[in-house]
Amino acid sequence: MFDALSERLQTALGDVRSRGKLTEDDVSKAMRQIRLALLEADVNFQVVKRFTAQVKERALGQEVMQSLNPAQQVVKIVSDELTDLMGGAGRDLVFGSKPPTVILMAGLQGSGKTTACAKLARHLRTEHGQDVALAACDVYRPAAVDQLVKVGAQAGAAVYEQGTGRDPVEIAEWALGRARSDERDVLIVDTSGRLHVDEALMAELAKIKKRTKPHNVLLVVDSMTGQDAVNVAESFAETAAFDGVVLTKVDGDARGGAALSVKAVTGKPILYASTGEKLDAFERFHPDRMAQRILGMGDVMTLVEKAEAQMDEERAVELERKLRNQQFTLEDFLEQMQQVRKMGPLSGLLKMIPGLSGAGFGDMNVDDRELDRVGAIITSMTLEERRNPAILNGSRRRRIARGSGTSVQAVNQLVKQFSQMQKMMRQLSQGRMPSLSQLAGGR
């Protein structure tokens, strides 16, 4: 996510970080590098110009240049300005005082709008406990209604549809009536897109908006189209008022131009970001956290939230008891590994840990398939073998290797690493620190 931009900005600020005292020339040189990084990331030119001017003005102020650590102050200024650029504190959805809350989703064809509707429905259901329905009003794109029915079911949302033979405005009004009678908390209206912004699209949106009186109008834009995404958002802003942006395909966007430009150009904040293909790869967009990620400062809050979402509190207490009493087994290890996998790719989790991204760990090519192989080995063991690996003789290890589709060497390596981990846990529980060789896995 925004890897190219992140690398360029961290390089630009690396020179600043390495200096104890800063001169005006040092700041100017850093600003030139930042300007180039932002332009190469396809950030709007006027936005880049204002951003670098504001950072430079603040960085050359007396409170920075005369501080004990001016370099860290400059990094903080860049982080603050990036946060403001992407929306500052941001805002949340507006929920109606009387249900259902209506959310109207707009966007061009190919932006991922229909999938975004289902992702938002799942998010509101799992994170806010809302009973959500989807209205299938995209009647022009082939299979759009069928797609919404499918992904809506996966998201756990009801889908109100009348096929493709009726006026989408009438369908929207009918769906709102159904949502009221069914006592739904939220109704998300999936509207038709076009290949470009045109009068027909805007006229239809205006009619649906008039009939449904939405509490929120969200524009879905494809972040991978960079400046074109911003141009689309600007065109929508000029002809049809919307409240916020849903940024899709963020996981495939190495540049970040759309994320950094859309708020400054349209005045509308990014509310959500789609970070992967799966329905759960969808999250609130926090400008401050995104700025920290871009600058390699980690994102502890999002990491904690992901962990809390997956970890049952009672199970966590039980796990702590097992660790203290040295009763942690391969069965427990498998469960914890599955919990971590649900939080997303390991490479993405590493980038959320402060210091690791900047130290190069965030760029590690972590193969999640290795965890799948470990899981296959453990699940090929009997319950007794998981709880007591000491009984694993040669024949048992050969059977496990065959069952998991791996090798005896892979089974041996897992058992050895687990034994080392248990040894370190015993030392920690006794108040002793393990040696560096133990922390490195005995190598």
Secondary structure as UniProt FT lines:
FT   HELIX           3..17
FT   HELIX           24..40
FT   TURN            41..42
FT   HELIX           45..59
FT   HELIX           62..65
FT   HELIX           70..85
FT   TURN            86..89
FT   STRAND          101..107
FT   TURN            109..110
FT   HELIX           113..128
FT   STRAND          132..136
FT   TURN            142..143
FT   HELIX           144..155
FT   STRAND          158..160
FT   TURN            163..164
FT   HELIX           168..181
FT   TURN            182..183
FT   STRAND          186..190
FT   HELIX           199..212
FT   STRAND          216..222
FT   HELIX           223..225
FT   HELIX           227..239
FT   STRAND          244..248
FT   HELIX           250..252
FT   HELIX           257..266
FT   STRAND          270..274
FT   TURN            279..280
FT   STRAND          282..284
FT   HELIX           287..294
FT   TURN            295..296
FT   HELIX           300..310
FT   HELIX           313..324
FT   TURN            325..326
FT   HELIX           330..342
FT   HELIX           346..351
FT   TURN            354..360
FT   HELIX           361..363
FT   HELIX           368..379
FT   HELIX           383..387
FT   HELIX           389..391
FT   HELIX           394..404
FT   HELIX           408..429
FT   TURN            430..431
FT   HELIX           436..439
FT   TURN            440..441
//
